[in-house]
Amino acid sequence: MTNLIAPGLKRMSVSVTRKMSASLPGLRRLAQDKGLKIHHLGAGYPHPEVTDPRHFLEHEAGYLEHLTQVEGLNDPSVLPENLREAFSYGDTLGPPSTRQVFARVYGNDWNLEMKPDCLIPTVGATGGISLICSVFENAGLPLAYLTDAPTYAGFMARAGLCQQAKIYSVEMDGEGPIPAVFEQQIVAARAAGRLVPFYYTVPDGHNPAGFSFSAKRRLEILEIARREGILILEDAPYLYINFAAPADRQQPFVSLDPRQTVHLFTGSKIGFPGPRVGYLYSEASIEIANGEQASLAELALLQASADILFPNPAAYLGFEALLHEADFSERTSMWPVAEEKLDVYRENREIMLQGFESSLGAYPDLFHWTIPMAGFFSVFTFLSGTIRTDDEFIRKLVTEYGLVVIPMYDFYPPDARIRNPNAGLDQLRISFCFSESAGEQRRKDLTEAVSTFCTAVKHLAGVD
Ligand SMILES: Cc1ncc(COP(=O)(O)O)c(C=O)c1O
């Protein structure tokens, strides 16, 4: 032990998802000792079948070779510029070419004329969340972070690091955050002397709430945010993991108003999580000290230059390769990239929803599940009032049925659990994105997992 005294420094609590993954090997052994097969309905990871990097690595090598050709280098002893750039100290904004191509392709997909200089590289969406929190925390003022109840565990973990920030959460209905509660929470936070910089949300394929906001609700929330002078921090990892027909896809907040929005793009789901590629995009301008105006992109850039100094240029050039076709011409859209992944997720989603419907559809008074139009999750609710989805219940599902699912209660911020101590305690987050197997075996495993889940919940609810 040293004699350093750090008063005020607190040990943060660990999220239930982390606790689950820590306790899983033990629970798995217990289940396997009973001869039970483990059924994955918990993990929120991209499916291994769509994250095999081998084809991508070939394409990336070809793209870099193509860049060398474009440079006009024929002398193999001369180091190509793209190779030099990939392993050098770069710029906090990352390779300019990647930002320019991304701005065109993403802008085309989401009906937006994107300004490449407003794109700030981040370490995935996680880095984007942290970056924007840091920007506002630097001033040392008491803050209120507005978010949904339930909300993404990673956001709660980051918000929880800042002792002068408090989460003010907003309950949701089937369309999104409830506007009246949204307004009340802003008023309450301001009355408590807190600055409310943004509202953090995941409008498409909400993790963990398992649905996407309606178009109408997005406009209502945007209207309040404009009126109250609050940014919308839009975390968009599942924008392309979208199950709606193209004409029915919702507009993200960034398309509706890039000046009121801070949009977080990540390459983790459309590409690969490992390279940690992401962008924060905003055209917002805010008033800072002494009544000065500052663009949010500029504030984020300054923060990033101290936080990460510069993003990994090789990872960004690899992502740039993904924005090019097989013949290395620039893509006009990322939807064909998404389509390769969507085949698997669409199929898994159908297996889950059809399984629920055929086994549990006859009990609408007992069970409810969300129909996700994007993302990886559905929220399953027990309506009988007799089932409590606490840690003991989760443990029982693993050890008696081999089922791994995530309880919802821990996704409710502390204030929501004070308003309703039972919040989430009748719900589970069911994920349909991950299994250890591929192809036909994946279909069989998921079908079996869903069927085991339905048998278990009927048994536990006393209807078998
Ligand atoms: C809502 C949400 N935000 C952020 C992340 C993390 O994304 P990244 O890998 O880009 O940091 C996830 C991943 O599960 C997520 O669901």
Ligand as a Chemical Component Dictionary entry (heavy atoms), coordinates in Angstrom:
data_LIG
# 
_chem_comp.id                   LIG 
_chem_comp.type                 NON-POLYMER 
_chem_comp.pdbx_formal_charge   0 
_chem_comp.three_letter_code    LIG 
# 
loop_
_chem_comp_atom.comp_id 
_chem_comp_atom.atom_id 
_chem_comp_atom.alt_atom_id 
_chem_comp_atom.type_symbol 
_chem_comp_atom.charge 
_chem_comp_atom.model_Cartn_x 
_chem_comp_atom.model_Cartn_y 
_chem_comp_atom.model_Cartn_z 
_chem_comp_atom.pdbx_ordinal 
LIG C1 C1 C 0 -25.913 1.342  -28.315 1  
LIG C2 C2 C 0 -24.491 0.960  -28.456 2  
LIG N1 N1 N 0 -23.551 1.910  -28.423 3  
LIG C3 C3 C 0 -22.249 1.609  -28.544 4  
LIG C4 C4 C 0 -21.832 0.298  -28.685 5  
LIG C5 C5 C 0 -20.354 0.021  -28.761 6  
LIG O1 O1 O 0 -19.924 0.298  -30.047 7  
LIG P1 P1 P 0 -18.395 0.383  -30.439 8  
LIG O2 O2 O 0 -17.919 -1.012 -30.687 9  
LIG O3 O3 O 0 -18.418 1.152  -31.698 10 
LIG O4 O4 O 0 -17.644 1.068  -29.363 11 
LIG C6 C6 C 0 -22.771 -0.733 -28.726 12 
LIG C7 C7 C 0 -22.326 -2.119 -28.871 13 
LIG O5 O5 O 0 -22.905 -3.066 -28.490 14 
LIG C8 C8 C 0 -24.132 -0.386 -28.604 15 
LIG O6 O6 O 0 -25.088 -1.324 -28.611 16 
# 
loop_
_chem_comp_bond.comp_id 
_chem_comp_bond.atom_id_1 
_chem_comp_bond.atom_id_2 
_chem_comp_bond.value_order 
_chem_comp_bond.pdbx_ordinal 
LIG C1 C2 SING 1  
LIG C2 N1 SING 2  
LIG C2 C8 DOUB 3  
LIG N1 C3 DOUB 4  
LIG C3 C4 SING 5  
LIG C4 C5 SING 6  
LIG C4 C6 DOUB 7  
LIG C5 O1 SING 8  
LIG O1 P1 SING 9  
LIG P1 O2 DOUB 10 
LIG P1 O3 SING 11 
LIG P1 O4 SING 12 
LIG C6 C7 SING 13 
LIG C6 C8 SING 14 
LIG C7 O5 DOUB 15 
LIG C8 O6 SING 16 
# 
